[in-house]
């Protein structure tokens, strides 16, 4: 019997975590319908040990050290192989496999008798840059000044080019995130899987709510003061409770992203027939409210 492996590769900040948690919470429901979502975790990043060029040396395993990576990956593959129907695999880390990793993934799935379908959600580069910037600041990876000068934008052409080379364009399902979100992400994914009737039966999970502008500035302040004064100035988790002042980047930064990203937008349209639409940005970046000015106020009040 022909079986399909649906491999969801993200991209980052396209509802990936919410999708994964929803699928994980709905394992029994999916299984009853002949869809296997293997494992016990919310995603399948452990498979990197067997398909990523870095293998068990991938930085994921430095953060999540829970036993032998190859054994953990093999348990997932064994469960997928034993499934009687189709299989869903999901990890945004798959987007970083590159050509060598994509080839290994293709060969692994082919050896198990699966027909592959790669599922990828994309955002317009401007919207992707805003969302990735706030996530980067939230994770304390870079400063606000860094993301303004060099905003993070996914290299969608190289990512999808690698998968296209080894899986074929016809086996990629590329979707504009804004369109999928307006329809409901889970509903869109179930339609791609050919099971739209399952949508209402699945458990919906929310994750990774956006960072506000005030929270981003305060995260940056926390980072700077911790570096300069050794001890943190306030509990960092409190900034995530702020609900006003939606995060964005300066217009000059967005203009550069728009210009540099146009080649990717054109390529996606020409290759997959998908038009990435830039969602309007209503928020305004406030350049006068900076970590430096807040530091000055704090120091003046001592």
TIBA-272381 format. One record per residue (C-alpha): residue number from 1; x, y, z. Coordinates in nm, 4 decimals, decimal comma. Each point is the difference from the previous one (the first is absolute). Layout:
! TIBA-272381
num; px; py; pz
NUM; X; Y; Z .
...
This chain:
! TIBA-272381
num; px; py; pz
1; 0,0000; 0,0000; 0,0000 .
2; 0,1292; 0,3452; -0,0920 .
3; 0,0628; 0,2238; 0,3006 .
4; 0,0780; 0,3695; 0,0140 .
5; 0,2376; 0,1764; 0,2380 .
6; -0,1066; 0,3618; 0,0462 .
7; 0,3073; 0,1915; 0,1173 .
8; -0,0784; 0,3409; 0,1474 .
9; 0,3167; 0,2134; 0,0013 .
10; -0,1355; 0,3272; 0,1421 .
11; 0,1216; 0,2637; -0,0678 .
12; 0,0701; 0,1768; 0,3276 .
13; -0,2714; 0,2359; 0,1246 .
14; -0,2743; -0,1479; -0,2156 .
15; -0,1960; -0,1648; 0,2783 .
16; 0,2313; -0,3011; 0,0037 .
17; -0,0031; -0,0553; 0,3764 .
18; -0,3776; 0,0359; 0,0173 .
19; -0,0428; -0,2517; -0,2806 .
20; 0,2357; -0,2459; 0,1667 .
21; -0,1619; 0,0257; 0,3416 .
22; -0,3423; -0,0402; -0,1541 .
23; 0,1072; -0,3098; -0,1901 .
24; 0,1700; -0,1437; 0,3076 .
25; -0,3110; 0,0534; 0,2140 .
26; -0,2080; -0,1623; -0,2746 .
27; 0,2122; -0,3124; -0,0526 .
28; -0,2803; -0,2393; 0,0910 .
29; -0,2485; 0,1749; -0,2269 .
30; 0,2474; 0,0036; -0,2881 .
31; 0,0936; -0,3625; 0,0580 .
32; -0,3630; -0,1087; -0,0124 .
33; -0,0230; 0,1701; -0,3389 .
34; 0,3089; -0,1785; -0,1332 .
35; 0,2491; 0,2838; 0,0532 .
36; 0,3054; -0,0685; 0,2155 .
37; 0,1685; 0,2866; 0,1843 .
38; 0,2856; -0,2018; 0,1531 .
39; 0,1711; 0,0484; 0,3328 .
40; -0,1047; 0,1642; 0,3233 .
41; 0,1524; 0,3461; -0,0449 .
42; -0,1727; 0,2811; -0,1842 .
43; 0,2395; -0,0102; -0,2954 .
44; 0,2527; -0,2267; -0,1692 .
45; 0,3253; 0,1937; 0,0261 .
46; 0,1642; -0,3158; 0,1345 .
47; 0,0098; -0,1299; -0,3578 .
48; 0,2803; 0,2511; -0,0645 .
49; 0,2397; -0,2563; 0,1442 .
50; -0,0548; -0,2183; -0,3066 .
51; -0,0607; 0,2497; -0,2816 .
52; 0,1782; 0,3260; 0,0806 .
53; 0,3617; 0,0245; -0,1239 .
54; 0,1126; 0,0802; 0,3562 .
55; -0,1860; -0,2993; 0,1395 .
56; 0,0123; -0,0291; 0,3782 .
57; 0,2346; 0,3020; 0,0108 .
58; -0,2892; 0,2282; -0,0988 .
59; -0,0528; 0,2767; 0,2575 .
60; -0,3519; -0,1298; 0,0695 .
61; 0,1487; -0,2933; 0,1925 .
62; 0,2112; 0,2318; 0,2145 .
63; -0,3174; 0,1614; 0,1272 .
64; -0,2144; -0,3142; 0,0187 .
65; 0,2387; -0,2628; 0,1335 .
66; -0,2268; -0,2920; 0,0849 .
67; 0,1906; -0,3136; -0,0879 .
68; 0,1605; -0,1318; -0,3157 .
69; -0,1234; 0,2100; -0,2973 .
70; 0,0253; -0,2852; -0,2489 .
71; -0,2084; -0,2316; 0,2160 .
72; -0,2646; 0,2682; 0,0473 .
73; -0,0096; 0,0631; -0,3747 .
74; -0,0186; -0,3697; -0,0795 .
75; -0,3004; -0,0452; 0,2295 .
76; -0,1846; 0,2641; -0,2013 .
77; 0,0954; -0,1609; -0,3299 .
78; -0,1079; -0,3421; 0,1289 .
79; -0,3383; 0,1346; 0,1066 .
80; -0,0456; 0,1681; -0,3375 .
81; 0,0978; -0,3190; -0,1820 .
82; -0,2492; -0,2035; 0,2046 .
83; -0,2891; 0,2364; -0,0745 .
84; -0,2704; -0,1495; -0,2177 .
85; -0,0935; 0,3300; -0,1624 .
86; 0,1507; 0,3379; -0,0792 .
87; 0,2510; 0,1737; 0,2273 .
88; 0,0438; 0,3641; 0,1021 .
89; 0,3449; 0,1265; 0,0963 .
90; 0,0560; 0,3571; 0,1170 .
91; 0,2947; 0,2127; 0,1055 .
92; 0,1067; 0,3474; -0,1023 .
93; 0,3560; -0,1274; 0,0346 .
94; -0,0607; -0,1972; -0,3203 .
95; 0,0177; 0,3309; -0,1860 .
96; 0,3714; 0,0086; 0,0791 .
97; 0,0820; -0,3399; -0,1465 .
98; 0,1569; 0,1455; -0,3146 .
99; 0,0546; -0,2057; -0,3127 .
100; 0,1910; -0,2800; 0,1729 .
101; -0,2624; -0,0358; 0,2714 .
102; -0,2895; 0,0176; -0,2452 .
103; 0,1605; -0,2801; -0,1999 .
104; 0,0384; -0,2154; 0,3127 .
105; -0,3602; 0,0629; 0,0981 .
106; -0,1201; -0,0946; -0,3477 .
107; 0,2032; -0,3203; 0,0024 .
108; -0,1185; -0,0930; 0,3495 .
109; -0,3676; 0,0459; -0,0911 .
110; 0,0412; -0,1808; -0,3304 .
111; 0,1672; -0,2926; 0,1771 .
112; -0,3041; -0,0255; 0,2274 .
113; -0,2359; -0,0028; -0,2968 .
114; -0,1481; 0,3470; 0,0541 .
115; -0,1028; 0,2456; -0,2669 .
116; 0,1081; 0,3416; 0,1341 .
117; -0,1902; 0,3275; 0,0138 .
118; 0,1873; 0,3007; 0,1400 .
119; -0,2197; 0,2641; 0,1651 .
120; 0,1333; 0,3515; 0,0511 .
121; -0,1654; 0,3223; 0,1132 .
122; 0,1592; 0,3293; -0,1025 .
123; -0,0432; 0,3615; 0,0997 .
124; 0,0842; 0,3044; -0,2063 .
125; 0,3604; 0,1006; 0,0891 .
126; -0,1141; 0,3200; 0,1764 .
127; -0,2457; -0,1833; 0,2259 .
128; 0,2494; -0,2821; 0,0539 .
129; 0,2706; 0,2480; 0,1032 .
130; -0,2270; 0,1694; 0,2568 .
131; -0,1119; -0,3293; 0,1508 .
132; 0,3471; -0,1567; 0,0040 .
133; 0,1514; 0,3159; 0,1494 .
134; -0,2346; -0,0015; 0,2970 .
135; 0,0574; -0,3724; 0,0529 .
136; 0,3763; 0,0525; -0,0110 .
137; -0,0246; 0,2728; 0,2626 .
138; -0,2415; -0,2079; 0,2065 .
139; 0,2486; -0,2896; 0,0029 .
140; 0,2774; 0,2431; 0,1025 .
141; 0,2083; -0,0971; -0,3023 .
142; 0,0669; 0,3500; -0,1381 .
143; -0,0453; 0,3619; 0,0977 .
144; -0,2648; 0,2295; -0,1424 .
145; 0,2704; 0,2032; -0,1748 .
146; 0,1343; -0,3169; -0,1633 .
147; -0,3335; -0,1059; -0,1460 .
148; -0,0606; 0,3528; -0,1282 .
149; 0,3348; 0,0110; -0,1816 .
150; -0,0180; -0,3608; -0,1220 .
151; -0,3593; -0,1273; 0,0210 .
152; -0,0436; -0,3797; -0,0073 .
153; -0,1654; -0,1126; -0,3226 .
154; -0,0334; -0,3691; -0,0942 .
155; 0,1932; -0,0912; -0,3160 .
156; -0,3124; -0,1529; -0,1536 .
157; 0,1526; -0,0440; -0,3435 .
158; 0,2900; -0,2130; 0,1245 .
159; -0,2236; -0,1922; 0,2424 .
160; -0,2644; -0,0894; -0,2562 .
161; 0,2587; -0,0376; -0,2736 .
162; 0,1643; -0,2838; 0,1940 .
163; -0,3296; -0,1842; 0,0465 .
164; -0,1047; 0,0642; -0,3596 .
165; 0,3247; -0,1507; -0,1253 .
166; -0,0537; -0,3340; 0,1754 .
167; -0,3765; -0,0283; 0,0388 .
168; -0,1139; 0,1806; -0,3125 .
169; -0,2045; 0,3193; -0,0153 .
170; -0,3136; -0,2088; -0,0531 .
171; 0,0419; -0,1547; 0,3455 .
172; 0,0225; 0,3312; 0,1841 .
173; -0,3088; 0,1702; 0,1401 .
174; 0,0946; 0,3641; 0,0543 .
175; -0,2624; 0,2221; 0,1639 .
176; -0,0136; 0,3706; 0,0852 .
177; -0,0320; 0,0074; 0,3791 .
178; -0,2392; 0,2961; -0,0046 .
179; -0,2391; -0,1935; -0,2247 .
180; 0,0261; -0,3159; 0,2128 .
181; -0,0488; 0,1956; 0,3229 .
182; -0,3142; 0,1642; -0,1348 .
183; -0,1395; -0,3466; -0,0749 .
184; 0,1292; -0,1550; 0,3223 .
185; 0,3446; -0,1608; 0,0014 .
186; -0,1149; -0,3435; 0,1084 .
187; -0,2813; 0,0027; -0,2544 .
188; 0,2445; 0,0971; -0,2726 .
189; 0,2422; -0,2747; 0,1005 .
190; -0,2753; -0,2616; 0,0138 .
191; -0,1092; 0,1035; -0,3505 .
192; 0,3562; -0,0526; -0,1231 .
193; -0,0081; -0,3435; 0,1642 .
194; -0,3283; -0,0734; -0,1740 .
195; -0,1855; -0,0232; 0,3344 .
196; -0,1905; 0,3296; 0,0410 .
197; -0,2760; -0,1811; 0,1890 .
198; 0,2371; -0,0543; 0,2942 .
199; 0,0485; 0,3697; 0,0708 .
200; -0,2829; 0,0431; 0,2485 .
201; 0,1018; -0,3118; 0,1923 .
202; 0,3559; 0,1194; 0,0680 .
203; 0,1123; 0,1734; 0,3186 .
204; 0,1177; 0,3535; -0,0765 .
205; 0,3049; 0,1262; 0,1901 .
206; 0,1375; 0,3552; 0,0001 .
207; 0,3669; 0,0831; 0,0448 .
208; 0,2621; 0,2743; -0,0290 .
209; -0,2126; 0,3091; 0,0326 .
210; 0,1618; 0,3100; -0,1467 .
211; 0,2247; 0,2412; 0,1876 .
212; -0,1106; 0,3619; 0,0459 .
213; 0,2198; 0,2989; -0,0818 .
214; 0,0308; 0,0898; 0,3681 .
215; 0,0915; -0,3592; 0,0844 .
216; 0,2681; -0,0066; -0,2707 .
217; 0,1559; 0,3201; 0,1331 .
218; -0,0103; -0,1291; 0,3562 .
219; 0,1484; -0,3360; -0,1064 .
220; 0,2814; 0,1934; -0,1621 .
221; 0,0433; 0,2064; 0,3156 .
222; 0,0046; -0,3148; 0,2126 .
223; 0,2659; -0,1534; -0,2240 .
224; 0,2189; 0,3111; 0,0109 .
225; -0,0287; 0,0632; 0,3722 .
226; 0,0664; -0,3652; 0,0806 .
227; 0,3173; 0,0127; -0,2094 .
228; 0,1154; 0,3257; 0,1596 .
229; -0,1098; -0,0584; 0,3586 .
230; 0,0242; -0,3821; 0,0121 .
231; -0,3353; -0,0358; 0,1748 .
232; -0,3340; 0,0445; -0,1794 .
233; -0,1835; 0,3287; 0,0737 .
234; -0,3460; -0,1606; 0,0139 .
235; -0,1623; -0,3412; -0,0599 .
236; 0,0110; -0,0376; -0,3777 .
237; -0,3189; -0,2022; -0,0282 .
238; -0,2049; 0,3014; 0,1108 .
239; 0,0511; 0,1790; -0,3322 .
240; -0,1949; -0,2698; -0,1830 .
241; -0,3133; 0,1063; 0,1868 .
242; -0,0057; 0,3363; -0,1808 .
243; -0,2813; 0,0061; -0,2515 .
244; 0,0175; 0,3391; -0,1749 .
245; 0,2284; 0,1642; -0,2586 .
246; 0,0266; -0,2665; -0,2689 .
247; 0,3569; -0,0810; -0,1073 .
248; 0,1413; 0,1086; -0,3334 .
249; 0,3275; 0,1122; -0,1588 .
250; 0,0959; 0,3460; -0,1301 .
251; -0,1321; 0,0806; -0,3460 .
252; 0,3510; 0,0333; -0,1441 .
253; 0,0751; -0,3539; 0,1167 .
254; -0,3241; -0,1311; -0,1497 .
255; 0,0718; 0,1834; -0,3263 .
256; 0,3345; -0,1773; -0,0279 .
257; -0,1599; -0,3369; 0,0785 .
258; -0,2669; 0,0711; -0,2608 .
259; 0,2624; 0,0792; -0,2619 .
260; 0,2324; -0,2902; 0,0813 .
261; -0,2873; -0,2461; 0,0355 .
262; -0,1666; 0,0749; -0,3317 .
263; 0,2170; -0,2556; -0,1799 .
264; -0,1268; -0,2695; 0,2382 .
265; -0,3597; 0,1103; -0,0467 .
266; 0,0400; -0,0121; -0,3785 .
267; 0,1631; -0,3440; 0,0147 .
268; -0,2760; -0,1453; 0,2157 .
269; -0,2625; 0,1348; -0,2395 .
270; 0,1801; -0,1303; -0,3090 .
271; 0,0848; -0,3398; 0,1500 .
272; -0,3115; -0,0842; 0,2015 .
273; -0,2612; 0,2413; -0,1276 .
274; -0,0366; 0,1469; 0,3502 .
275; -0,0233; 0,3767; 0,0446 .
276; 0,1336; 0,1039; 0,3396 .
277; -0,2036; 0,2988; 0,1115 .
278; 0,1480; 0,2564; 0,2367 .
279; -0,2441; 0,0406; 0,2866 .
280; -0,0505; 0,3640; 0,1025 .
281; 0,2031; 0,1145; 0,3004 .
282; -0,2008; 0,2360; 0,2159 .
283; 0,2520; 0,0314; 0,2835 .
284; 0,2539; 0,2798; 0,0114 .
285; 0,3561; -0,0415; 0,1173 .
286; 0,0829; 0,2511; 0,2731 .
287; 0,3665; 0,0934; -0,0387 .
288; -0,0019; 0,2428; 0,2948 .
289; -0,0739; -0,2775; 0,2487 .
290; 0,3280; -0,1912; 0,0108 .
291; 0,1983; -0,1963; 0,2570 .
292; 0,2452; 0,2936; 0,0158 .
293; -0,2690; 0,2527; 0,0862 .
294; -0,1545; -0,2327; 0,2607 .
295; 0,3433; -0,0596; 0,1499 .
296; 0,0506; 0,3762; 0,0230 .
297; -0,3303; 0,0393; 0,1833 .
298; 0,0811; -0,2841; 0,2379 .
299; 0,3425; 0,1394; 0,0779 .
300; -0,1415; 0,3504; 0,0530 .
301; -0,2416; -0,1360; 0,2577 .
302; 0,2627; -0,1658; 0,2160 .
